[in-house]
Amino acid sequence: MKTCAVEFVQLVTYRFEVTAESEEEAEEAAWDFWETVPVAEEYRYYHDADDRYVDSVTLKGDK
């Protein structure tokens, strides 16, 4: 058996709400909010996943 490094890419949709005066401010508020969400908490906002594919497979040297 060979060991391979795999890069798996998946487009994920997250949903949450922000309060703002305009769509432009809402977009900025969304970025500000998302930057504060710890990776371990992202599952709380998970909605759906699409476009899954293996981007690369690289054979690693055996030791």
Buried (B, 14 or more C-beta within 10 A) or exposed (E): EEEEEEEEEEEEEBEEEBEEEEEEEBEEBBEEEEEEEEEEEEEEBEEEEEEEEEEEEEEEEEE
